[in-house]
Amino acid sequence: QVQLVESGGGRVQRGGSLRLSCVASGSFLSFDNMGWYRVAPGQQRESVAIILGGGEPNYADSVKGRFTFSRDIVKKTMYLDLNNVQLADTGVYFCRLWTSRGTGGDVWGQGTQVTVSS
């Protein structure tokens, strides 16, 4: 069974940058969708950036032009580059792999905290 482990979270000043990583213990290939989500304090979980069916990333309006979602299939790793971070970007970030093919599957990482300070 695939497991996901995030890293790279931490404290960053407003306007700064951070790279989040998500390493899969197994292959990406059985999953055709992947994404990054976050839970801000007092808020519901929201999608930040997702890739459906191996296409191009789709970003939440609040992060367009500032965040970049990429993946390295060989390294079985997803990345989320956060640039020009804002206070509203504070939250716990989760990576996810899912598919409806075959028996389906939906795997989440444990989350990594990002705190933006002024």
CORVEN-V54137 format. One record per pair of residues at least 6 apart in sequence whose C-alpha atoms are under 7 Angstrom apart, sorted by sequence separation. I is the first residue (numbers start at 1). J is the second residue. D is the distance in whole Angstrom. If there is no record, write none. Layout:
i	j	d
I	J	D
I	J	D
//
This chain:
i	j	d
39	45	4
51	57	5
71	77	6
72	78	6
99	105	5
38	45	6
39	46	6
50	57	5
51	58	6
71	78	4
98	105	5
99	106	7
37	45	7
38	46	6
49	57	6
50	58	5
70	78	6
71	79	6
98	106	4
37	46	6
38	47	6
49	58	5
50	59	7
70	79	5
97	106	6
98	107	6
37	47	4
38	48	7
49	59	4
69	79	6
70	80	7
97	107	5
8	19	6
9	20	6
36	47	6
37	48	5
48	59	6
49	60	6
69	80	5
96	107	6
97	108	7
8	20	5
36	48	5
37	49	7
48	60	5
57	69	7
68	80	6
69	81	7
96	108	5
7	20	6
8	21	6
36	49	5
47	60	7
67	80	7
68	81	5
95	108	6
96	109	6
6	20	7
7	21	5
35	49	6
36	50	6
67	81	5
68	82	7
94	108	7
95	109	5
6	21	5
7	22	6
35	50	4
67	82	5
94	109	6
6	22	4
34	50	6
35	51	6
66	82	6
67	83	6
94	110	7
5	22	5
6	23	7
34	51	5
66	83	5
94	111	4
4	22	6
5	23	5
33	51	6
34	52	7
66	84	6
93	111	5
94	112	7
4	23	6
5	24	7
33	52	5
92	111	6
93	112	5
4	24	5
32	52	6
33	53	6
49	69	7
92	112	5
93	113	6
3	24	6
4	25	6
32	53	5
33	54	7
92	113	4
2	24	6
3	25	5
32	54	6
91	113	6
92	114	6
2	25	5
3	26	7
91	114	5
2	26	5
90	114	5
91	115	6
90	115	5
90	116	5
89	116	7
87	116	5
86	116	6
87	117	6
85	116	7
28	73	7
28	76	6
27	76	7
40	90	6
41	91	6
40	91	4
24	76	5
39	91	5
40	92	7
23	76	6
24	77	6
38	91	6
39	92	5
23	77	4
38	92	5
39	93	7
22	77	5
23	78	7
38	93	4
21	77	7
22	78	5
37	93	6
38	94	6
21	78	6
22	79	6
36	93	7
37	94	5
21	79	5
36	94	6
37	95	6
20	79	6
21	80	7
36	95	4
19	79	7
20	80	5
35	95	6
36	96	6
19	80	6
20	81	6
35	96	5
19	81	4
34	96	6
35	97	7
18	81	6
19	82	6
34	97	4
18	82	5
33	97	6
34	98	6
17	82	5
18	83	7
33	98	5
17	83	4
31	97	6
32	98	7
33	99	6
16	83	6
17	84	6
31	98	6
32	99	6
16	84	5
17	85	6
31	99	5
15	84	4
16	85	6
14	84	7
15	85	5
14	85	5
15	86	6
14	86	5
14	87	6
22	95	6
14	116	6
6	109	6
9	112	5
10	113	6
11	114	6
12	115	6
13	116	5
14	117	6
3	107	7
4	108	6
5	109	5
6	110	7
9	113	5
10	114	5
11	115	5
12	116	5
13	117	5
14	118	5
4	109	5
5	110	7
6	111	6
7	112	6
9	114	5
10	115	6
11	116	6
12	117	6
13	118	6
6	112	6
//
